[in-house]
């Protein structure tokens, strides 16, 4: 085999290995991404069906119910509500009427099953996406009222 054919074969094999490595990296990144959406977007059908995603908003007052280690509550952006079920220990700062971001996906029964609950860390902080969603919900609610 001539030297130029050997060199071409080595370059082709290197490019193939690089393409496979890039494909594996992109696949790993895509499977670990968690989209952030609001309860209104969930009810509009913008939520991924088979992938984990995050819902941000407020924990509705009076919605927190405990059954042993399972907790049921409602996430709201003041325009729409999503019922949530979470099995585990909640963060200390998790309270009704406070901001939270939950990660999980819909179960076979159509209910959102959370795998992770993140509470806001102080009274002034809210994720920018959650704050803008709440602001837009308030504006939409104000425009809808006569």
C-alpha positions in Angstrom: 0.0 0.0 0.0 1.3 3.4 -0.9 2.1 6.0 1.7 -0.6 8.4 0.5 -3.3 5.7 0.9 -2.1 4.8 4.4 -2.2 8.5 5.3 -5.7 8.9 3.8 -6.9 5.8 5.7 -5.5 7.2 9.0 -7.2 10.5 8.4 -10.5 8.8 7.5 -10.3 6.7 10.7 -9.5 9.7 12.8 -12.5 11.7 11.4 -14.8 8.7 12.0 -13.6 8.4 15.6 -14.1 12.2 16.0 -17.6 12.0 14.6 -18.6 9.1 16.9 -17.1 10.9 20.0 -19.1 14.1 19.1 -22.3 12.1 18.6 -21.9 10.4 22.0 -21.1 13.8 23.8 -24.2 15.5 22.2 -26.4 12.5 23.1 -25.3 12.7 26.7 -25.8 16.4 26.9 -29.3 16.1 25.3 -30.4 13.4 27.7 -29.4 15.4 30.8 -30.9 18.7 29.8 -33.9 19.9 31.8 -36.1 22.5 30.2 -37.7 25.2 32.3 -41.4 26.0 31.7 -44.2 27.6 33.6 -47.5 25.9 34.6 -49.3 27.9 31.9 -47.0 26.4 29.2 -47.6 22.9 30.7 -51.3 23.3 30.2 -50.8 24.6 26.7 -49.1 21.3 25.8 -45.5 22.7 25.5 -44.2 20.2 28.1 -42.0 17.3 26.8 -43.8 14.0 27.2 -40.9 11.6 27.7 -38.2 13.9 29.0 -37.6 15.4 32.5 -38.3 19.2 32.7 -38.6 21.9 35.4 -41.6 23.8 36.4 -41.2 27.1 38.2 -43.6 29.3 40.1 -45.3 29.5 43.5 -46.5 26.8 45.8 -50.2 27.5 46.1 -51.4 28.4 49.6 -53.5 25.6 51.2 -52.4 23.0 48.7 -49.7 21.2 50.7 -50.8 17.7 51.9 -48.5 15.1 53.4 -49.0 11.3 53.3 -46.0 9.8 55.0 -43.0 10.6 52.9 -45.2 11.6 49.9 -46.1 15.2 49.5 -48.8 16.6 47.2 -49.0 20.3 46.3 -49.9 22.6 43.5 -47.5 24.8 41.5 -49.0 28.0 40.1 -47.9 31.0 38.1 -51.1 32.8 39.2 -52.7 32.0 35.9 -52.5 28.2 35.8 -52.0 25.4 38.2 -50.2 22.0 38.0 -50.7 19.3 40.7 -47.5 17.8 41.9 -46.5 14.6 43.8 -43.1 14.3 45.4 -41.7 11.5 47.5 -38.8 12.5 49.7 -37.7 15.2 52.1 -38.5 18.8 51.2 -36.0 21.6 51.6 -36.2 23.6 54.8 -37.2 26.8 52.9 -40.0 25.1 51.0 -43.3 26.8 52.1 -46.7 27.5 50.8 -46.9 30.8 48.9 -43.2 30.8 48.2 -41.3 30.3 45.0 -40.0 26.9 44.0 -38.6 25.1 41.0 -39.4 21.4 40.7 -37.9 18.8 38.3 -39.6 15.7 37.1 -41.9 14.4 34.4 -45.5 13.3 33.9 -46.4 9.8 35.2 -48.7 7.4 33.3 -51.7 8.8 35.1 -51.0 12.3 33.8 -49.9 13.7 37.2 -46.6 15.5 37.5 -44.1 13.4 39.6 -41.3 15.5 41.0 -37.8 14.0 41.4 -36.2 17.1 42.8 -37.6 20.2 44.6 -35.6 23.4 44.8 -36.8 26.2 47.1 -35.8 29.8 46.8 -33.0 30.7 49.1 -34.2 34.0 50.5 -37.2 36.3 50.4 -35.9 38.5 47.6 -34.7 35.9 45.1 -36.7 34.2 42.4 -35.3 32.7 39.2 -35.5 35.3 36.3 -37.7 32.9 34.3 -40.1 32.4 37.1 -40.3 36.2 37.8 -41.0 37.0 34.2 -43.6 34.3 34.0 -45.3 35.7 37.1 -45.2 39.2 35.7 -46.7 38.2 32.4 -49.4 36.2 34.2 -50.3 39.2 36.3 -50.5 41.4 33.2 -52.6 38.8 31.4 -54.9 38.6 34.4 -55.2 42.4 34.6 -56.1 42.7 31.0 -58.7 39.9 31.2 -60.6 41.6 34.1 -63.1 44.3 33.0 
